[in-house]
Amino acid sequence: MSHKFTRPTPVSLAIIAMASIFTTACNGIQFNTNAGPYVSDRLSSTLVREYTISEISRYNATTLGFVNASYCQDKLDERKASKSALVRDLKVRTQKMGGNGLVVEACGTTKFNGCLSYIECRGVAYAVPERKGDDLPANAASTHF
């Protein structure tokens, strides 16, 4: 009696991949993709929840440090600076520090030499423990404006 090896079908490989994804926890997840930094950053930013100062005080969160982001539009045909893009960048930076929570302290525009428009945001990155019974887990995306 001999056994003949057959290659797995794409469907069976997809099932194995999906099973692996569903059996692993989200904490500490890293995205390694060939889709490029834009897609990778978009995915990373969804792992960070934005909190207000009063919200973060309800958690036993660990402060990881300050995060900053800025954008200078130096040509007319470039996109204008946007607060939402900078907050997303703060979330990516928070996730790269190992955090899952962000408090945006301030965003503002100012004149900056060589820029048609300039916006800067700063915040504080946190590692927030998940608590049972929360409306939204600490690693879910949320935006407060």
Secondary structure as a PSIPRED ss2 file (coil, helix, strand):
# PSIPRED VFORMAT (PSIPRED V4.0)

   1 M C   1.000  0.000  0.000
   2 S C   1.000  0.000  0.000
   3 H C   1.000  0.000  0.000
   4 K C   1.000  0.000  0.000
   5 F C   1.000  0.000  0.000
   6 T C   1.000  0.000  0.000
   7 R C   1.000  0.000  0.000
   8 P C   1.000  0.000  0.000
   9 T C   1.000  0.000  0.000
  10 P H   0.000  1.000  0.000
  11 V H   0.000  1.000  0.000
  12 S H   0.000  1.000  0.000
  13 L H   0.000  1.000  0.000
  14 A H   0.000  1.000  0.000
  15 I H   0.000  1.000  0.000
  16 I H   0.000  1.000  0.000
  17 A H   0.000  1.000  0.000
  18 M H   0.000  1.000  0.000
  19 A H   0.000  1.000  0.000
  20 S H   0.000  1.000  0.000
  21 I H   0.000  1.000  0.000
  22 F H   0.000  1.000  0.000
  23 T H   0.000  1.000  0.000
  24 T C   1.000  0.000  0.000
  25 A C   1.000  0.000  0.000
  26 C C   1.000  0.000  0.000
  27 N C   1.000  0.000  0.000
  28 G C   1.000  0.000  0.000
  29 I C   1.000  0.000  0.000
  30 Q C   1.000  0.000  0.000
  31 F C   1.000  0.000  0.000
  32 N C   1.000  0.000  0.000
  33 T C   1.000  0.000  0.000
  34 N C   1.000  0.000  0.000
  35 A C   1.000  0.000  0.000
  36 G C   1.000  0.000  0.000
  37 P H   0.000  1.000  0.000
  38 Y H   0.000  1.000  0.000
  39 V H   0.000  1.000  0.000
  40 S H   0.000  1.000  0.000
  41 D H   0.000  1.000  0.000
  42 R H   0.000  1.000  0.000
  43 L H   0.000  1.000  0.000
  44 S H   0.000  1.000  0.000
  45 S H   0.000  1.000  0.000
  46 T C   1.000  0.000  0.000
  47 L C   1.000  0.000  0.000
  48 V C   1.000  0.000  0.000
  49 R E   0.000  0.000  1.000
  50 E E   0.000  0.000  1.000
  51 Y E   0.000  0.000  1.000
  52 T C   1.000  0.000  0.000
  53 I H   0.000  1.000  0.000
  54 S H   0.000  1.000  0.000
  55 E H   0.000  1.000  0.000
  56 I H   0.000  1.000  0.000
  57 S C   1.000  0.000  0.000
  58 R C   1.000  0.000  0.000
  59 Y C   1.000  0.000  0.000
  60 N C   1.000  0.000  0.000
  61 A C   1.000  0.000  0.000
  62 T E   0.000  0.000  1.000
  63 T E   0.000  0.000  1.000
  64 L E   0.000  0.000  1.000
  65 G E   0.000  0.000  1.000
  66 F E   0.000  0.000  1.000
  67 V E   0.000  0.000  1.000
  68 N E   0.000  0.000  1.000
  69 A E   0.000  0.000  1.000
  70 S E   0.000  0.000  1.000
  71 Y E   0.000  0.000  1.000
  72 C E   0.000  0.000  1.000
  73 Q E   0.000  0.000  1.000
  74 D C   1.000  0.000  0.000
  75 K C   1.000  0.000  0.000
  76 L C   1.000  0.000  0.000
  77 D C   1.000  0.000  0.000
  78 E C   1.000  0.000  0.000
  79 R C   1.000  0.000  0.000
  80 K C   1.000  0.000  0.000
  81 A C   1.000  0.000  0.000
  82 S C   1.000  0.000  0.000
  83 K H   0.000  1.000  0.000
  84 S H   0.000  1.000  0.000
  85 A H   0.000  1.000  0.000
  86 L H   0.000  1.000  0.000
  87 V H   0.000  1.000  0.000
  88 R H   0.000  1.000  0.000
  89 D H   0.000  1.000  0.000
  90 L H   0.000  1.000  0.000
  91 K H   0.000  1.000  0.000
  92 V H   0.000  1.000  0.000
  93 R H   0.000  1.000  0.000
  94 T H   0.000  1.000  0.000
  95 Q H   0.000  1.000  0.000
  96 K H   0.000  1.000  0.000
  97 M C   1.000  0.000  0.000
  98 G C   1.000  0.000  0.000
  99 G C   1.000  0.000  0.000
 100 N C   1.000  0.000  0.000
 101 G E   0.000  0.000  1.000
 102 L E   0.000  0.000  1.000
 103 V E   0.000  0.000  1.000
 104 V E   0.000  0.000  1.000
 105 E E   0.000  0.000  1.000
 106 A E   0.000  0.000  1.000
 107 C E   0.000  0.000  1.000
 108 G E   0.000  0.000  1.000
 109 T E   0.000  0.000  1.000
 110 T C   1.000  0.000  0.000
 111 K C   1.000  0.000  0.000
 112 F C   1.000  0.000  0.000
 113 N C   1.000  0.000  0.000
 114 G C   1.000  0.000  0.000
 115 C C   1.000  0.000  0.000
 116 L C   1.000  0.000  0.000
 117 S E   0.000  0.000  1.000
 118 Y E   0.000  0.000  1.000
 119 I E   0.000  0.000  1.000
 120 E E   0.000  0.000  1.000
 121 C E   0.000  0.000  1.000
 122 R E   0.000  0.000  1.000
 123 G E   0.000  0.000  1.000
 124 V E   0.000  0.000  1.000
 125 A E   0.000  0.000  1.000
 126 Y E   0.000  0.000  1.000
 127 A E   0.000  0.000  1.000
 128 V C   1.000  0.000  0.000
 129 P C   1.000  0.000  0.000
 130 E C   1.000  0.000  0.000
 131 R C   1.000  0.000  0.000
 132 K C   1.000  0.000  0.000
 133 G C   1.000  0.000  0.000
 134 D C   1.000  0.000  0.000
 135 D C   1.000  0.000  0.000
 136 L C   1.000  0.000  0.000
 137 P C   1.000  0.000  0.000
 138 A C   1.000  0.000  0.000
 139 N C   1.000  0.000  0.000
 140 A C   1.000  0.000  0.000
 141 A C   1.000  0.000  0.000
 142 S E   0.000  0.000  1.000
 143 T C   1.000  0.000  0.000
 144 H C   1.000  0.000  0.000
 145 F C   1.000  0.000  0.000
